[in-house]
């Protein structure tokens, strides 16, 4: 179990039946009326985006297994992997353009059908 606390704006991965199901961002955590329980507002990162609120206790927020309607659920905090090397500057990443390539004229492509284009 992941004991790392989860805070607002953290990204999480939701496991359903012990399989990764979807990502979400914690929008807000507010105390519930019941002591030791929290209202966790989630922005579910799927298409279409939607917001939902789950009422969870402190252990469930930290990654303890729980069920919803008999379905096993678990929350895991997602942390971006560290970059092993320093990022290259923009000049190192771009290939050098030859003089010949940079002197080409730009082409304008119209997205309007021919019958609707104004006359020149």
Order of alpha helices (4+ residues) and beta strands (2+ residues): beta-beta-beta-beta-alpha-beta-beta-alpha-alpha
